[in-house]
Amino acid sequence: MTAQLYCFGESGHSYKAALSMTLAGIPWEPVFVDFFNGETRSPTFRDTVNVMGECPVLVDGETRLSQSALIQLRVVEQAGKLGWADEAEHQEVLRWLFWDNHKMSSQAGALRYFMNFLPEEHRNADVIAWLQGRVRAALQVLEAALEGRTWIATSREVSIADLSCCSYLFYPEPFGFDRADWPNIDAWLDRIAALPGWAHPYELMPGNPSDRA
């Protein structure tokens, strides 16, 4: 049975899982979650898919996993790809997964949502400015870490750490991130996009802002 990923195109966290499985060669199929019409907040979703009310959710036979980092770690275990060469690299991959989910994706995802998907009358300028500062600080850390490096946590090949940290940076909606301002990040994103099998989030998963236009 092919693994199913509950996801939607606008979700950077879903993209981490979808891209990791795709690049690792793990067959999967998307199950579209209508986030913008409240599906993740419904009792049905929480009772039958994910009690946390979030995407992504991976269902593979008897296995059901939520949280993108856990799904990515399972990809490494299952496929033997996108991982690490030794224990030191293992620790670095975990360090960047935790950093991304706390410092980068959580801030960038919220900022992108507030600036593009929240109704304009509810967009608080002070909140947006605060989030922009948080995202800028995270980008500074990432830019510095990529100085002289090909990949963020490993020396030889791309890892799930890269696929986690890059997720929101491929989206076209404006949220204060201009690739031209971050040359190391820009080159790193180009390297990721050149990987065989790479696809943009709106190509890899169902769901697109144009669907609601």
C-alpha positions in Angstrom: 0.0 0.0 0.0 1.3 3.4 -1.0 2.0 5.8 1.9 -0.4 8.7 2.2 0.6 12.2 3.2 -2.2 14.5 4.5 -1.0 17.9 3.3 -1.8 21.0 1.3 0.4 23.1 -1.0 0.6 26.2 1.1 2.1 24.3 4.0 5.8 24.6 4.3 5.8 21.9 7.0 4.0 19.5 4.7 6.6 20.4 2.0 9.4 19.2 4.2 7.9 15.8 4.4 6.7 15.6 0.8 10.1 16.7 -0.6 12.0 14.4 1.7 10.0 11.4 0.6 10.2 12.4 -3.1 14.0 12.9 -3.1 14.5 9.6 -1.1 12.5 7.7 -3.7 9.7 6.7 -1.3 6.3 6.3 -3.1 3.6 8.4 -1.6 0.3 10.0 -2.5 -1.2 13.2 -1.2 -4.4 13.5 0.7 -5.6 17.1 0.3 -6.5 18.8 3.6 -8.7 21.9 3.1 -6.9 24.0 5.8 -8.3 27.3 4.6 -11.9 26.1 5.1 -11.2 24.9 8.6 -10.7 21.2 8.0 -7.8 20.8 10.5 -10.0 22.4 13.2 -12.9 20.1 12.7 -13.7 17.3 15.2 -13.6 14.8 12.4 -10.0 15.6 11.5 -8.9 15.7 15.1 -10.6 12.4 15.9 -9.6 10.5 12.8 -6.4 12.1 11.4 -4.4 14.1 13.9 -5.5 15.1 17.4 -3.0 18.0 17.2 -5.0 19.5 14.3 -2.0 20.0 12.1 -0.4 18.9 8.8 1.5 17.0 7.7 0.4 13.5 8.8 1.9 10.4 7.3 -0.1 7.2 7.1 1.8 4.1 6.0 0.1 0.9 6.8 -0.3 0.7 10.6 2.0 3.6 11.1 0.6 7.1 11.6 3.0 10.0 12.2 2.6 13.7 12.7 5.2 16.5 12.9 7.4 17.1 9.9 10.7 16.4 11.6 9.6 13.0 12.8 8.4 12.1 9.3 11.7 13.2 7.9 13.7 11.1 10.3 11.6 8.1 9.3 12.5 8.8 5.7 16.2 8.5 6.6 15.5 5.3 8.5 13.4 3.8 5.7 15.3 4.8 2.7 18.9 5.1 4.0 19.1 8.5 2.2 19.3 12.2 3.2 20.9 11.3 6.4 24.4 11.5 8.0 27.8 9.9 7.7 28.6 9.6 11.4 27.4 10.5 14.9 28.7 14.1 14.7 26.7 14.7 11.6 23.7 13.0 13.1 23.8 15.5 16.0 24.2 18.4 13.5 21.2 17.2 11.5 19.1 17.0 14.7 20.4 20.4 15.8 19.3 22.1 12.6 15.9 20.3 12.6 15.1 21.6 16.0 16.4 25.0 15.2 14.4 25.3 12.0 11.1 24.2 13.6 11.6 26.7 16.4 13.4 29.6 14.9 12.9 29.6 11.1 9.8 27.8 10.0 7.5 28.7 12.9 8.3 32.4 12.4 8.4 32.5 8.6 5.2 30.4 8.3 3.3 32.8 10.7 4.7 35.9 8.9 3.8 34.6 5.5 0.3 33.7 6.7 -0.3 37.1 8.3 1.0 39.0 5.3 -0.8 37.0 2.6 -3.6 34.9 3.8 -5.1 36.7 6.8 -7.9 39.1 5.8 -6.4 42.6 5.6 -8.5 44.0 8.3 -6.9 41.6 10.8 -3.3 42.2 9.8 -1.6 43.8 12.8 1.4 45.9 11.7 3.1 45.6 15.0 2.9 41.8 15.0 4.1 41.7 11.4 7.1 43.9 12.2 8.0 41.8 15.2 7.8 38.6 13.1 9.9 40.2 10.4 12.6 40.9 12.9 12.5 37.3 14.1 12.7 36.0 10.5 15.6 38.3 9.7 17.5 37.1 12.7 17.0 33.5 11.6 18.1 34.3 8.1 21.3 35.8 9.5 22.1 32.6 11.3 21.4 30.5 8.2 23.4 32.8 5.9 26.4 32.7 8.3 26.2 28.9 8.7 26.3 28.4 4.9 29.5 30.4 4.4 31.9 28.1 2.7 29.6 25.1 3.0 27.5 23.2 0.4 25.0 21.7 2.9 23.9 22.9 6.2 24.7 19.9 8.5 26.6 17.4 6.4 29.8 17.5 4.4 29.1 15.3 1.4 25.4 15.1 0.5 22.1 17.0 1.1 20.3 15.9 4.3 16.9 16.3 5.8 18.3 19.3 7.7 18.6 21.2 4.4 15.1 20.1 3.3 13.7 21.4 6.6 15.4 24.7 6.7 14.6 25.5 3.0 10.9 24.8 3.1 9.3 28.2 3.4 12.0 29.9 1.3 10.8 28.5 -2.0 7.3 30.1 -1.7 6.5 33.1 -4.0 4.3 35.1 -1.5 6.2 38.1 -0.1 7.1 37.9 3.6 10.2 40.1 3.7 12.6 37.5 2.2 14.5 38.6 -0.9 17.0 36.0 -2.1 19.2 38.7 -3.5 19.9 39.9 0.0 21.3 36.5 1.1 23.9 35.2 -1.4 24.8 32.1 0.5 21.2 31.1 1.0 20.4 32.0 -2.6 23.2 29.6 -3.9 22.1 26.9 -1.5 18.5 27.1 -2.7 19.7 26.8 -6.2 21.6 23.6 -5.3 18.5 22.1 -3.7 16.4 23.0 -6.7 18.9 21.3 -9.0 18.6 17.9 -7.1 17.0 15.2 -9.3 13.3 15.0 -8.5 13.0 18.4 -6.8 9.7 20.1 -7.3 8.2 23.4 -6.2 5.6 23.0 -3.3 2.7 24.0 -5.5 3.7 21.3 -8.0 4.4 18.6 -5.4 1.2 19.0 -3.3 -2.5 19.9 -4.0 -3.6 23.3 -2.9 -2.6 26.7 -4.3 -3.7 30.3 -3.5 -5.0 30.6 -7.0 -7.6 27.9 -6.1 -9.2 30.5 -3.8 -8.7 33.6 -6.0 
